[in-house]
Amino acid sequence: MAIERRFSIMHVILEPRYSGAETLVRDLVQIQSGQGHRTSIVAFRPAQADFAPEMKALQERGSELYIPPRSLEKFRRLKWVFAAIRDARPDIVFAHSMLPSLYARLAFLLTRRAPIVTVLHTDDDLSNPVLFRMERLLWKWHACVVGVSPKSIENYLLRTGHAVPTRVIRNGIQTDHFVEVGRNHRAWRETIYKAAGDEIIALQVGRIAIQKQQHVSVEALIRLQANGVRNVRLVLAGVFEEPEYRERVLRCAQDGGVADRVQFVGPQGNIGEMLAGADVFLMPSAWEAHSVAALEALASGVFCVFSGIAAFADLKTYSGVAMIGNPPTGEELGACLEDLVKTKAWEYRYERDLKGSSISRCAAEYMRLTEEYGRRDSR
């Protein structure tokens, strides 16, 4: 009788927080732990306060956490990963983004070696010249490089020219959850937003950063106001990653006279409910690889507006989706929203087939990688 294999699986991240890569790791660890594998998470920064309960829940399910009480830098990061590896004895390591991957590979030069799979969560993880120089030294210690989109793999190979094994594994989400809560639009609209009868809630989810282009959404609101549309409230949910950019967005809203209808709510753990209550979802990103937030919005049934970047090219086939330019402009987004107001397309919920975007499919692909590259846990 065959004995089912069990692995010690380690995930290395920069910081536990409500962001695409980290929520993906959370979901993967939930599934992997439930399958009987030993799981561990290593981070270089403490968990953000609102994400700490997520980490505690994983720990209660048996996952081992190596989360420092304060932020670590440089050599302290290396020592931290080194100690975690000695303790957890992973059979495979998934390092999420280039910086955690570099530290993980450096640590494995000093201790028990296990296959390291680097997961590229953006289209170009090597745009930083320092990371690029380090990658030129350490590239041989990849077991495999995973991209969440074909473009991320293409850019990695073009930049490095290295012949490393690669794989594309698109992100996955808990589709059933977002579909289910999305059916209760009216209830969540009242509970989450306390929206007035004719008020339109436009939600944007993502880090407050130039990549996500929140200023474009504010400029669209200003255009709407100039044309007499004053019943749209813009809700911005996401971590404040670039303080200077956040100030820019605030100034834009204040100078345009719409600050009273722009709401920063920070990172949120109830994105499913927020999407369910929203009337429109905005994502005027300048660039993306494969957005978790976009998948969540599509599953929720909310009307979606995306920028015309390559990562979103396939999304225009879904019902209730509008595409604007690349790069997107506030003028164009405003015109799109004005048309939505007139046609009342925002009042409907849209059923979309997202079976191929489930977290179970994504986790199965990660497990196939684990079985292909991971060592059997000898214990």
C-alpha positions in Angstrom: 0.0 0.0 0.0 1.5 3.4 -1.0 2.2 5.8 1.7 1.1 9.4 1.0 4.0 11.8 1.0 4.1 14.5 3.6 6.4 17.6 3.2 7.8 20.3 5.3 6.8 23.4 3.3 8.2 26.9 4.1 7.0 30.2 2.7 9.2 33.3 3.0 7.6 36.7 2.7 8.7 40.3 3.5 5.8 41.3 5.7 2.5 39.7 6.8 -0.2 42.1 5.5 -3.3 42.4 3.5 -1.8 42.5 0.0 -2.0 40.1 -2.9 1.1 37.9 -2.3 0.6 37.6 1.4 -3.1 36.7 1.2 -2.2 34.1 -1.4 0.4 32.6 1.0 -2.2 32.6 3.8 -4.7 30.6 1.6 -2.0 28.2 0.4 -0.8 27.5 3.9 -4.4 26.8 5.0 -4.8 24.2 2.3 -1.3 22.7 2.8 -1.8 22.4 6.5 -5.2 20.8 6.0 -3.6 18.2 3.8 -1.3 17.2 6.6 1.9 18.9 5.5 4.1 20.7 8.0 4.0 24.4 7.1 6.0 27.4 8.2 6.0 31.1 7.3 9.1 33.3 7.7 8.9 37.1 7.5 11.4 40.0 8.0 8.9 42.4 9.5 6.2 41.9 12.2 2.7 41.4 11.0 0.6 44.5 10.5 -1.9 44.8 13.3 -4.9 44.1 11.2 -3.3 41.0 9.6 -2.0 39.6 13.0 -5.3 37.6 13.6 -4.8 35.9 10.2 -1.3 34.7 11.4 -2.6 33.6 14.7 -5.3 31.5 13.0 -2.7 29.8 10.9 -0.6 29.1 14.0 -3.6 27.6 15.8 -4.0 25.3 12.8 -0.5 24.0 13.3 1.6 26.3 11.1 4.9 27.4 12.5 5.5 31.2 12.4 8.9 32.9 12.3 7.7 36.5 12.6 10.1 38.9 14.3 8.9 41.3 17.0 10.5 44.2 15.1 11.7 44.9 11.6 15.0 43.2 10.6 17.6 44.6 8.2 20.4 43.1 6.2 22.5 40.6 8.2 19.8 40.2 10.9 17.5 39.0 8.1 20.0 36.4 7.1 20.4 35.2 10.6 16.6 35.0 11.1 16.1 32.9 7.9 19.1 30.7 8.8 17.6 30.0 12.3 14.2 29.3 10.8 15.6 26.8 8.3 17.5 24.9 11.0 14.4 24.7 13.1 11.8 23.8 10.4 14.0 21.7 8.2 12.0 22.4 5.1 11.8 20.0 2.2 11.0 22.9 -0.1 11.0 26.7 0.2 8.7 29.1 -1.7 10.2 32.6 -1.5 7.6 35.2 -2.5 9.2 38.0 -4.5 12.9 38.6 -5.2 14.1 40.1 -1.9 12.9 37.2 0.3 14.3 34.8 -2.3 17.8 36.3 -2.2 18.0 36.1 1.6 16.7 32.5 1.5 19.3 31.4 -1.0 22.1 33.1 0.9 20.9 31.3 4.1 20.9 28.0 2.3 24.6 28.4 1.4 25.3 28.2 5.2 22.9 25.5 6.2 20.9 22.4 5.1 20.0 22.9 1.5 16.5 22.4 0.2 15.0 23.4 -3.2 14.1 27.1 -3.4 11.3 28.1 -5.6 11.2 31.8 -6.3 7.7 33.3 -7.0 7.7 36.5 -9.0 4.6 38.5 -8.0 5.1 41.4 -10.4 5.9 41.7 -14.1 9.5 42.8 -13.3 10.9 41.8 -9.9 14.4 42.8 -11.0 13.8 46.5 -11.8 15.8 47.3 -8.7 19.5 47.4 -9.8 20.7 46.1 -6.5 18.5 43.1 -6.6 19.5 42.5 -10.2 23.2 42.5 -9.3 22.5 40.0 -6.4 20.5 37.8 -8.7 23.4 37.6 -11.2 25.4 36.0 -8.3 22.8 33.7 -6.9 20.7 32.5 -9.9 22.1 29.0 -9.8 20.4 28.3 -6.5 16.9 28.4 -7.9 15.2 25.0 -8.2 12.5 26.8 -10.2 11.2 30.3 -10.9 7.5 30.7 -10.9 5.7 33.7 -12.4 2.1 34.6 -11.7 1.9 35.7 -15.4 3.8 34.8 -18.6 5.1 38.3 -18.7 6.9 38.0 -15.4 8.8 34.9 -16.6 9.5 36.6 -20.0 11.0 39.6 -18.3 13.1 37.6 -15.9 14.6 35.5 -18.7 15.2 38.6 -20.8 16.9 40.4 -18.0 19.1 37.5 -16.8 19.5 35.3 -19.8 19.8 32.4 -17.3 18.5 28.9 -18.2 16.6 28.1 -15.1 13.4 25.9 -14.9 10.3 28.1 -15.0 6.6 27.7 -14.5 3.6 30.0 -14.7 1.1 29.6 -11.9 -1.7 32.1 -12.0 -3.1 33.3 -8.6 -6.2 31.8 -7.2 -8.9 33.0 -4.8 -11.6 31.6 -2.6 -14.2 32.0 -5.4 -17.1 30.5 -3.5 -16.8 33.0 -0.7 -16.8 36.1 -3.0 -19.7 34.7 -5.1 -21.8 33.9 -2.0 -21.4 37.3 -0.2 -21.8 39.1 -3.5 -25.4 37.9 -3.7 -26.3 40.1 -0.7 -25.5 43.4 -2.4 -28.2 45.6 -0.7 -27.5 44.3 2.8 -23.7 44.8 2.6 -24.1 48.2 0.9 -26.1 49.4 3.9 -23.9 47.6 6.5 -20.5 48.5 5.1 -21.0 51.9 3.5 -24.3 53.3 5.1 -24.9 54.6 1.5 -27.7 57.0 0.7 -30.3 55.9 -1.7 -28.9 57.6 -4.8 -25.2 57.4 -3.7 -22.9 55.3 -5.9 -20.0 53.6 -4.1 -16.9 53.2 -6.3 -14.3 50.9 -4.6 -10.7 50.6 -5.4 -8.6 47.9 -3.6 -4.8 47.9 -3.6 -1.7 49.4 -2.0 -1.8 53.2 -2.0 1.1 53.5 -4.5 1.8 55.0 -7.9 1.4 51.6 -9.5 -2.3 51.5 -8.5 -2.9 55.1 -9.7 -5.5 56.2 -7.1 -4.9 59.7 -8.3 -6.6 58.8 -11.6 -9.7 57.8 -9.7 -9.7 61.1 -7.9 -9.3 63.0 -11.1 -12.2 61.0 -12.5 -14.3 62.2 -9.5 -13.3 65.8 -10.2 -14.4 65.4 -13.8 -17.8 64.0 -12.7 -18.3 66.9 -10.3 -17.5 69.4 -13.1 -20.3 67.8 -15.2 -22.8 67.9 -12.4 -22.5 64.3 -11.1 -22.0 64.6 -7.3 -23.3 61.4 -5.9 -20.2 59.1 -6.4 -18.1 58.3 -3.3 -14.6 56.9 -3.9 -13.5 54.4 -1.3 -9.8 53.5 -1.3 -8.8 50.3 0.6 -5.2 49.3 0.9 -2.0 49.6 2.9 -0.2 53.0 2.8 3.0 51.9 1.0 4.2 55.3 -0.4 3.4 58.2 2.1 4.4 60.8 -0.5 2.1 59.4 -3.0 -0.8 59.3 -0.5 -0.2 63.0 0.2 -0.3 63.6 -3.6 -3.7 61.8 -3.8 -5.0 63.8 -0.8 -3.9 67.2 -2.3 -5.5 66.2 -5.6 -8.8 65.6 -3.9 -8.6 68.8 -1.9 -7.6 71.0 -4.8 -10.4 69.5 -6.9 -13.0 70.1 -4.2 -13.9 66.4 -3.8 -12.1 65.5 -0.5 -15.4 65.0 1.2 -16.2 62.1 -1.2 -12.8 60.4 -1.1 -12.5 57.9 1.8 -9.2 56.2 2.8 -10.1 53.1 4.8 -6.6 51.4 5.0 -6.1 47.6 4.6 -9.2 45.6 5.3 -9.9 41.9 6.1 -13.4 41.9 4.8 -12.8 42.7 1.1 -15.4 40.2 0.1 -18.1 42.1 2.0 -16.8 45.5 0.7 -16.9 44.3 -2.9 -20.4 42.9 -2.3 -21.6 46.3 -1.1 -19.9 48.4 -3.7 -21.6 49.5 -6.9 -18.5 49.9 -9.1 -14.9 48.5 -8.8 -12.1 50.6 -10.1 -8.6 49.3 -11.1 -6.8 51.9 -13.2 -3.4 50.3 -12.6 -0.3 51.3 -14.6 1.0 47.8 -14.4 0.1 44.4 -12.9 1.2 40.8 -13.2 -1.9 38.8 -12.1 -4.1 40.7 -9.7 -5.8 38.9 -6.8 -8.0 42.0 -6.3 -9.2 41.9 -9.9 -10.3 38.2 -9.5 -12.0 38.9 -6.3 -14.0 41.8 -7.8 -15.0 39.7 -10.8 -16.2 36.9 -8.5 -18.3 39.3 -6.4 -20.4 40.3 -9.4 -19.7 44.0 -9.1 -19.4 46.2 -12.3 -15.6 46.5 -13.0 -13.5 49.1 -14.7 -10.0 48.1 -15.6 -7.1 49.9 -17.4 -6.1 48.5 -20.7 -2.9 46.9 -19.6 -1.7 43.5 -20.9 -2.5 41.8 -17.6 -6.2 42.7 -17.9 -6.5 41.9 -21.6 -8.5 38.7 -21.1 -10.9 40.3 -18.6 -12.8 42.3 -21.2 -14.6 39.1 -22.3 -16.6 39.0 -19.0 -20.0 40.7 -18.7 -20.1 43.9 -16.7 -16.6 45.0 -17.5 -15.4 48.3 -19.0 -11.8 48.8 -20.2 -10.2 52.3 -20.4 -6.8 53.3 -21.9 -3.2 52.4 -21.2 -2.1 54.5 -19.6 -5.4 55.4 -18.1 -6.4 59.0 -17.5 -8.8 60.7 -15.1 -10.6 62.2 -18.1 -11.3 58.8 -19.6 -12.2 57.1 -16.3 -14.5 60.0 -15.5 -16.2 59.6 -18.9 -16.6 55.9 -18.3 -18.2 56.5 -14.9 -20.5 59.2 -16.3 -21.8 56.7 -18.9 -22.3 54.2 -16.1 -24.4 56.7 -14.1 -26.6 57.4 -17.2 -27.1 53.7 -18.2 -27.4 52.5 -14.6 -25.2 49.5 -15.4 -23.8 49.8 -11.8 -27.2 48.7 -10.4 -26.8 45.1 -11.7 -24.7 42.1 -10.4 -23.0 40.0 -13.0 -22.5 36.2 -13.0 -19.0 35.2 -14.2 -17.4 31.8 -14.6 -14.2 31.9 -12.6 -13.7 28.2 -12.0 -10.2 28.4 -13.4 -9.3 31.1 -10.9 -10.0 29.0 -7.7 -7.4 28.7 -4.9 -7.9 24.9 -5.0 -6.6 24.9 -8.6 -3.7 27.2 -7.6 -2.8 25.1 -4.5 -2.8 21.9 -6.6 -0.2 23.5 -9.0 2.0 24.4 -6.1 1.7 20.9 -4.7 2.7 19.5 -8.1 5.8 21.6 -7.8 6.4 20.4 -4.3 6.2 16.8 -5.4 8.5 17.5 -8.3 11.2 19.4 -6.5 10.7 18.8 -2.8 12.6 16.3 -0.7 10.6 13.7 1.2 10.5 14.6 4.9 12.7 11.8 6.4 11.2 12.2 9.8 
